[in-house]
Every structure is written in structure tokens, then in C-alpha cells.
């Protein structure tokens, strides 16, 4: 990402983006159509291939749509955003027909917008970009030519322009929530893993992002019906939410608990059964540093204004908060495993683990990541696509949360005395 001192380069990039938008709009207007409907990718006629010392991208669409493009560094990537494309039928393997573009991801970015991310083998810059629309069929072809660039050139021009037509709105400032009534429902922030352009694990039967959204809805309903919890979700549809924004959403909502839901694949070994992760001790110090470095200070600790605090004070405040929160997260993880086990759910042989997952780095909200099962396990996969099995898993998590709340309230009452 570019830093604030590169205003001139950002201006040139935004100008390029605006020009591309204008060209796309002009070409589409000449076809006599309007910006509506969903453009479909013609997978068989689309390709990314090597061209001399650079690369050429050719995307065939059923109709013209506004688009923009920009580059990102570390690693070098080209990003193309569209309003909006149905990617059905496209695979990265078929799209990539050379060596200078090494990987491709595509999907929904935010509602109404689609994104294609191409990872570059080496720095390259955009030499030309053009969208042509057939006046008779309205089909469109987007052609982008890339040419070699030095690392310095690439870094200077890399970065996402801010444009309200394309980007998520800035988080709204929310009033600090008053101290919770001990008898009031706890607010649980459910975080369905992945989404949009990030599909997560995939099998021939199911994709992790869809499965976790479905399970989050089912779990949320069970929690609300119990009368002991209210629920919010980091995403309620198939769109992309950054890991850091997931944490910010939990803080803005004043969440009491954060639960991230996943069902990954393991290429090596035979992992199966439910597993619950908390933030590892080793990652805690690094997490505090990264939080202070990358987050808006208002998103770090609920109810604490750190906007004027220096890094040293911020680090101390985060460490103090985590000293209280980490044991609560550990207890929550253990309670969830007990709840799942009591429902007869398959449990991993090492069910309680810790790692440096980004979504667990909130300093003041008990946070866990639950691997409901592993899509790479035939037994787990069969269970995960079974609605009745998922209902039992939801009941196990509910019971675990209830047990944890009772224990947590009792422990905190003793601390206050």
C-alpha cells in the first residue's frame, strides 16, 4: 500500500481509474444499453497469457460494465473491480495460460461489486486498458496489457484509490455502550469465515464460505431463541470483509463475545472433529503492536479513547486488557468443546489450540475460532452438510456459551469483591 507522502502518484492512479470508468461508461452507452443486469463471464473466451516481457488479459463479458483497476504490493497483484460480474464457469486453471501471472481469485467484493485479483510473478505496470462493446450483441471485451516495471516504479504506483462508488463506507462512530446489566442478553458477534472473493476451502459438494454463512444463521437463531443472547454477524451475505474490519465491527457493536466459524481442509494428515482456537501467548505481544499500528485507535478498546495516546501507552493498555481477556477466552474455548462433546459431536484429539489468527486479536473481547469440522475429512464433510448434525452442533455451542456465562459472571463477581 502507498503511504501518505505519495499524493501525486495517487492522483495519477485515481485519474487513470476515473478515465477507465468514463471509457467504460462511454463504450456501454454507445451500445444503447444502461448499467443494469449482471454481466456474465465467457470463460472459454477469456484468458491471461504471457506477451513478450509482460502479459495480456482478455476478459469476454456478456455486456459492458463499469470497471476500475489498480495494483497492490507485497506480493505484486493486479486488481480489477466490476459492477457486477457472474463468474460462473470460470476457473483459475483455465484462465491462466502463462507464467507471468501465477494465481487468480475472483468473486463478490461487496454487494453489487465483483473483484478479480491476479498475482504477478514480478512487478508489472498497466500499459493500456480498453473495453470494447459490440453494437449488435452488446457483448464486451476488456483487454489489459501489462509491461515490466522496476520494483521502485511498481511500489510508487501501487495502492487502492478511495472511491465511494466502489468501496465500503467508513465505519460509523458509535456511542460507548453503558455497562451491561448482568441479567441482559449477551451480544455475540458471529463471524462466518471467508466470503465474496475469498471462498475458503472448497470441495465438489460445498464451499466453506457458503457453509459457514448457513451455519452462522442457524447458530444465531438458536442463540436468539434461548433468550440469553442477541446476535450480530460480520457478514450476512456472500461478500468480502477484511479480517481487521471484522474486529472493528465487533468493537463498534459492543460485542461481549466474538466467535469465528470455519471448516477448513488439511492437505496433510487426517485431521477431523471440532477444534477451538484462542490467540496464542506468543502472538499476543505482536498482536498488540500490529493492532496499534494498523487499526483506528477508536477500534482498539471498547469505551476507551486512545486517539491521543502514544504507542507506549496504547501497548500498555492493550496488554492490561488482554491479561483479563485471555483467561476468559481460554475458558470460553473449553466450555464450547464441553458443549459440543455433550451433544455427541466428533471432537478432535487435540481440541483446544492456540494460534495467531488475526480475528482473535481483539484485546478486550473474549474471542475464539471454531473449526466445526474439516472438509478434507469424509466423515466431517458428511456431517457438515447434514442440517440435523449442524443443529446439534449449534445446540452444543449454545450450551457451552450458557455454561461459560454462568462461570464467567461468578468469577468476575469474585474479582470485583
Order of alpha helices (4+ residues) and beta strands (2+ residues): alpha-beta-beta-beta-beta-beta-beta-alpha-beta-beta-beta-beta-alpha-beta-alpha-beta-alpha-beta-beta-alpha-alpha-beta-beta-alpha-alpha
